[in-house]
Amino acid sequence: MPGDSLLIAAGLLAASGKLSLGGVMAAVVVGAIAGCVAGYAIGRRFGPAVFARPDARLFRPEYVTQAEQFFARYGALAVISARFVPVVRTLVPTLAGVSRMPFGRFTVYNVAGALLWGVGVPALAYWLGALVPHLDRYILLIVGAALVLSVVPVALKLLASRRTPQARSEAPSPAAGCSSLRQMPRPPQPFAVPDHLPEVTRRLVAEYLPGAEPGPRTRPGALLDALIRTILGQQNTRDAADRQFRALKAAYPRWEAALLDGPDGLEATLKAAGGGLHRAKAAHLYGLLSALAEQAGDEDHPLGLEGLAALDDEDTRAALEGLPGVGRHTANLTLLFDLHRAAMPVEGHLDRLARRLGWVPDGWTPARVARWYDAVTQRTHGARWALHVAGVRHGRATCTPRHPRCGRCVLADLCPSAAILGA
């Protein structure tokens, strides 16, 4: 039975004189605090090993990064409000431990939530019991109603989550005729190529890459170094990623030593170098190195990615994305810059550029914008390298997230947003 129902029942019984209200509140608050501390300790102690497993399907390393970002933004709200949601209140403390939320901050939120829940809910039930005579006679009915009200929102949310955005976009119109036609999915709509995409590319390349050419292909022996540097650069500044990579190379002349040191040693090295997401990055790297060691089989064989250069584009992407900590964007960066393949990584700068130029609707997700770029850009390494690099430099120097410099933008006459943002 969800805790809310028990607290309501205890408050009603206290109003009828069968329980002590103060005793109920004290027991609930102490138990709630202790339970969350236990969940936090479990997540902090066992979470890194679980999320670093190279063969994990449910507990993937990138989930640690997402949890860290979530608690960095909604830490207090998440821990406190989770008290009032069944199932969620059990999971949130464990996830807070996995993401290494500072224990002092977690304790403040934990105590605040326990007081609001453990004191507020029984007090409300006690007040209702004192206000309405003989309300305790209907305690089973009241507890049943509370049970339904606490479970139904979670059930509705789970049902809604099964109806994905893609399914909703393919859902038939209510005005469709017979039932068989209503069940037919709509055919996928092709991505449209903007008329002035070539001109935008030409101007960006002329402005930011005059006469520049892609750098040399990464040597096979250095592919693992390049991939690790790319992983460190995700959700990180360039300077911080460079410091962390130099610290790793200084601490571990060979990556086998990093594997032996384990995730805690990797985290300590990254933390000392500065930058964020130490725990998540350490889990990513440990999972990656563990997977490569398992693939190598022979302990005397050095860890590396030498075999990627001999694979075709599709097999190379599959091999990269099959490694822990390597998502589609990281794979695209490695393919484009290190293997000289015609991949199209889309940074936030390119996403913003497409939206401000009116190429894609504002309601599109970043993943859909990335697919759009992949569909409409010329499928050659040189063309995609030029658009990516020039677009990123344009986003950093001119088309910034806040206060864009539209007055000096080479695309101002082609950009419908310039008249608004540049005013």
Secondary structure, 3 states (H helix, E strand, C coil): CCHHHHHHHHHHHHHCCCCCHHHHHHHHHHHHHHHHHHHHHHHHHHHHHHHCCCCCCCCCCHHHHHHHHHHHHHHHHHHHHHHHCCCHHHHHHHHHHHCCCCHHHHHHHHHHHHHHHHHHHHHHHHHHHHHCCCHHHHHHHHHHHHHHHHHHHHHHHHHHHHCCHHHHHCCCCCCCCCHHHHCCCCCCCCCCCCCCHHHHHHHHHHHHCCCCCCCCCCCHHHHHHHHHHHHHHCCCCHHHHHHHHHHHHHHCCCHHHHHHHHHHHHHHHHHHHCCCCHHHHHHHHHHHHHHHHHHHCCCCCCCCCHHHHHCCHHHHHHHHHCCCCCCHHHHHHHHHHHCCCCCCCCCHHHHHHHHHCCCCCCCCCHHHHHHHHHHHCCCCHHHHHHHHHHHHHHHHHCCCCCCCCHHHCCCHHHCCCHHHHCC
